[in-house]
Amino acid sequence: MSHADEATLAKVRAGMRAVKIASAYDKVYNDECVLSFDTPFSPDGLYVSLSSFQGYGQRHVALDHEKTGTVLYVHLKWTKVLKETPPEEKEAPTRMAIGVEGGFNVNEEKFDVVKANALVIMPEGTRVALPCPALPEFVINAATALINKTSANAEQKEAAIGWEHEIKPSKYAEGLVQLPPHKAISPDPSTWVCEESGMRENLWLNLSDGHIGSGRRQWDGSGGTDGALEHYRTTKELNPPSGFPLVVKLGTITPTGADVYSYAEDEDDLVSDPHLAAHLAHWGINTQAMEKTEKSMTELQISANENLQLDKITEAGKDLTPLHGPGYVGLHNLGNSCYMNSVLQLLAAMPEFGRYCRAAPAIFRSAPADPTQDPVTQLAKVAEGLLSDRYAAPAEADPECAVSPRMFKYLFGKGHAEFSTARQQDAYEYLSHVLEQLQRTERTASARLGEAEAAGTAFSSLFTFQQEERIEAGGQVAYKIVGGVRAVPLSVPLEAATNKAAVDAYTERAEKRQKTSEGAEADKEEPVVPLVPFEACVAKLAAAEVLDNFRGHGAASKTVRFKTFPRYLVLHVQRYVQKPDWTIGKLSVEVPAPETLDLSALRATGLQTRGSQCGQVERLGHRHFHA
């Protein structure tokens, strides 16, 4: 119905008692269903309650009416129409940012949006097209406020796409120690050279003592020889506690600034120096006469992101047929959310995760008044989105067959210092966090899963097992059982690399190239990284660990074995290691995962099993591990 007759207006007046006008303090979900991934662009649009301001897809609006008695909803049905004139060509990014001016563009503006809104009266589903002047003024104001209100998801969305690498002033710039000017730095780039390696590119000038050193060695062997960094560490030993931390990249100095880096442990990032011109003048450098000769760090990062090659993962060049269907639904990148997407895809690949999809109707029916704050509801929403056929076929609204788990990300990151931000995170740490959250919620969730699903093993316990620690010292042996373990850390023994000779030869060639004036453009060789067999990592885990001092014993050893095996074993390959100088470094190494893995040598004597895990344990040595 496109107009409001007297009978319709009577129903509106009867239902308007529960209607509220959204204020600045109310959360409105007018862009996504709280129980599904339906949006105003979905085929059936989105129904938003004028009482709770929560959005519902067509499949769930009747349930909300039944539970809350809400009568009036605003129906939002939007359609994307391709613009006749394509948008103007965007300039290349100039800032390491996403979704802001000068950064990477995520809003292509290729479409116009046609919006059709209506007031819907439940349970009959009677429709009144909006705007409609015949409606009560209070209802008109409430509907208008709801339509125009920024969604509660918007803040999360803007945080995801409106990201920029922030460069803060260094606290060491104020009152920077500068030694007497015992030398002047020539403005001629051909005279600049690393004082340790002889390298002639990627050079950094220490603003305190005038030392010139090369930059950090990158994971692929490029970059530099760590000359500037090692010099800072020397100055810290001689001039505690902070040493000489500020360096400037030669070749980026212009009248408007330059790349400045702080090696101080409490900064360790690109920084700004408000007194840069004066600090450079101390070493004879006139910023007004300098011209840029090298790419800045921002330009290098932008170039790396634009040229990121994923060919080995995506199998570029092969004739592949795209798949779609239940279980093949993707996850949109919400901005640095690949760690979350990886974990959700891992969980969705487990048969036990299907219980949340099967029990979704019961979970939604028992959801609290605010489903966005209920972990079980949001987990069921994700499970149904990934495993059902609702979003498994290409549609006009989303031809990519993918969903955007913003509510899940917000809820499971709420209150966490890292996961509540839009920064990049570690997938293993996030998996541990999610399993901890599930362990807390599953104690009260069994009744909501339905009788059949509640009888299954707690989802978080599928990863949990016990370890046996055996310590031998002075002819005596002690055993300790450690429970609640969810992952096995695997160290990478670089000495076990099968291509060590090739790696050494490549490193030697790369170092020779860096000492020439040919620059990085001459280095087109693909980096050669160590290739360490997975079995070597397992062998290192199985080996006895020597304890230097255990209760006064000088010759003690510890071995770790499995007391119980989990249904699913998480193996955490540790690429971040502690260097001899106590700093953290990232290994550049390949550890190919095998199709099958035999862990029988790691069984403890008298291995125990728990319930239905017995058969799983017996087969564990021959089970497949999926990436």
Helices and strands as residue ranges (DSSP letters): H 6-15, G 16-18, E 46-49, E 55-56, H 58-68, E 72-82, E 97-98, E 111-121, E 126-129, H 137-148, H 152-161, E 163-164, E 168-169, G 189-191, E 203-206, E 212-214, H 227-238, E 246-249, E 260-262, E 269-272, H 276-281, G 287-289, H 297-306, H 311-314, E 330-331, H 338-348, G 351-353, H 354-358, H 360-365, G 371-373, H 375-387, E 402-403, H 406-413, H 427-445, G 446-448, H 451-454, G 459-463, E 465-473, E 476-485, E 488-490, G 494-496, H 500-514, G 520-522, H 534-542, E 545-547, E 556-562, E 571-573, E 576-578, E 584-586, G 600-602, H 613-619, G 620-622
